[in-house]
Amino acid sequence: MSNYLVKRVLMMIVTLWIIVTLTFSLMHAIPGNPFASESDQLPEQILNNLRAKYNLDQPLPVQYVLYLKNLLMFDLGPSIKSDSRGVNDMISDGFGASAWLGAQAISIALVFGILFGIIAALNRNKWLDYVAMALAVMGVAIPSFIMAPLLINYLAIKVTIFPVATWGTWMHTVLPSLALAFGPVAVITRYMRASMIEVMNQNYIRTAEAKGIPMWIIVIRHGIRNAILPVVTFLGPLIASLITGTFVVEKIFAIPGIGKYFVDGIFNRDYPVILGTTIFYSAILIVTIFLIDIAYTLIDPRIKLTNKER
Amino acid sequence: MTMRQHLLEIDDLKVNFKTYGGEVQAVRGVSFHVDKGETVAIVGESGCGKSVTAQAIMGLIPNPPGRIVGGKVVFEGKEITHLPKKELLGIRGTQIGMVFQDPMTALNPTMKVGAQIVEGFVRSQKVTREEARKRAIEMLGLVGIPDPEKRIDQYPHQFSGGMRQRVVIAIALACQPKLVIADEPTTALDVTIQAQILDLLKRLQEEQELSVVIITHDLGVVAEVAHRMVVMYAGMVVETGTVEDVFANPRHPYTWGLMRSLPRLDEGEKQRLIPIEGSPPDLFQPPKGCPFAARCDFAMEICDQQMPVTSEFAEGHQAACWLHDPRAPRIEELVAAGRQGV
């Protein structure tokens, strides 16, 4: 087990290094540079000074080694566009809001997705199932930038329960969390329904019925744990993408999260920001997937963490 | 004459299943009874309605598509055919236990074996954790699993097939039910394990004075454990009686066919097994006469036209066949011929 963990952590570091390398090369392959928009107005001398300041005058391999050196000390470098702040600061300023929203959205998605999935599965081909499935299709089809204005219109303007936008009290977090959760609820409902239908047809459910256990206890005790693995699998990428912020929803609700840095960084060719946010996202994804693998073994005792090929 | 009350009595039970192709009449008027401390075997080929009968006793017919359309199940003098869900839950497990066919899938893979054994017990007896644990250990010991203190905290995948079937039996017995229904309990196991499981069932049946309904298509199993047997064909009972009577003097051509298709060790080296030609009738539209008529070597004109009446031979030995009608031609030679395997 501990042998496995050591290997796994080493693998995670190697994966991250590969991601850094790929991102670094791809990023420099995009035409343009951070000062492209100013290059007409600024004298050549100043541009050269700027390039020198950010090591952009060095050959690429040198830049790459310099970047890796800083990365080893968890320094993601300065942001070229907003000079006073480093990428570390950007992430630590924005991550709190993004992570909080993401966590709330994931909780909503899990609770309602699993609940709707179970209800749909137990009422297979009856109207409750059809309602749940219709909602699920809508959830997948309607993007969050439509959901968000709809939520604002009905729950903040027509009925003034929640604030329209910005960031402050917990009330501010409700609408964006709902907007973020809508899609994932739909996906989890579908996964849960499919796997619950399969589980409820298993022989061990019949065994439990023959013991005289009421249906709802059977569902909770025997059904959910066996049916939840596909949902857990989906949870890995979901957690990573939600807690690292989403550009659209954070933009609509004017939330100071980190979602916008991903997009702005690319437009500005702000090399350290692109690399920093990508590394941050990747690191979280890699760690979540690792945690999910551990969760598998807790949910299903037949699954073991091991290096052995069987 | 005073009728002794049977522990379980099934009277003219009829079960239908709705499918896209129409309504299948899976069980078409089955009657038999089980007394206290007795083992009754239900024998028949696949699709003859034996498992559906068992499910109907437990109220486990999936509805929809299945439905009990007639007859009744009486347990300890009380009709339990259409009990409300809540009362049914009080009978399942605590009064009637069930052993399923495939031990590889009958246990929840994510739940410890001990917890699965006492789940029903905990629910019906409201016991403490320690008492439940003690009970689980006791039950595992009872079904012959070594080292039960350690084994109750393991998961099903850590058990072999035979051991899992012992666990399934332990589950069925955990609440000390009066009746155990075993639906092909040995079919999925290899032969040596089969013998062990049958021995176990027999021992438990004697020790605990259980009544057992064992469903099987294996006449060897019947001879091994049962006191009485019920031969089913196409959703109906064709012959019933004590195992001795039916084996020694089978009265229904279908039973003859079953007997002839068994290998015998006492008849020299080379012998052919004689199969029953043809296949069972379509239960969407069952024939109006004897369901076996189409495959029967001795079928007469009336067999296609009318359901046979049941004739009684010895005490409780009955068969539903026209050959036993006084107007039928003398069949002694036919019967003898049939039993000798022509």
Chai-1 contact restraints between the chains, C-beta under 6 A:
chainA,res_idxA,chainB,res_idxB,connection_type,confidence,min_distance_angstrom,max_distance_angstrom,comment,restraint_id
A,N203,B,T105,contact,1.0,0.0,6.0,A-B,restraint_1
A,N203,B,A106,contact,1.0,0.0,6.0,A-B,restraint_2
A,Y204,B,A106,contact,1.0,0.0,6.0,A-B,restraint_3
A,Y204,B,L107,contact,1.0,0.0,6.0,A-B,restraint_4
A,Y204,B,N108,contact,1.0,0.0,6.0,A-B,restraint_5
A,T207,B,A106,contact,1.0,0.0,6.0,A-B,restraint_6
A,A210,B,R92,contact,1.0,0.0,6.0,A-B,restraint_7
A,A210,B,M98,contact,1.0,0.0,6.0,A-B,restraint_8
A,K211,B,G93,contact,1.0,0.0,6.0,A-B,restraint_9
A,K211,B,E119,contact,1.0,0.0,6.0,A-B,restraint_10
A,K211,B,G120,contact,1.0,0.0,6.0,A-B,restraint_11
A,G212,B,L89,contact,1.0,0.0,6.0,A-B,restraint_12
A,G212,B,R92,contact,1.0,0.0,6.0,A-B,restraint_13
A,G212,B,G93,contact,1.0,0.0,6.0,A-B,restraint_14
A,G212,B,G120,contact,1.0,0.0,6.0,A-B,restraint_15
A,H222,B,N108,contact,1.0,0.0,6.0,A-B,restraint_16
A,R225,B,T110,contact,1.0,0.0,6.0,A-B,restraint_17
A,N226,B,T110,contact,1.0,0.0,6.0,A-B,restraint_18
A,D300,B,T110,contact,1.0,0.0,6.0,A-B,restraint_19
A,P301,B,Y155,contact,1.0,0.0,6.0,A-B,restraint_20
A,R302,B,P109,contact,1.0,0.0,6.0,A-B,restraint_21
A,R302,B,H157,contact,1.0,0.0,6.0,A-B,restraint_22
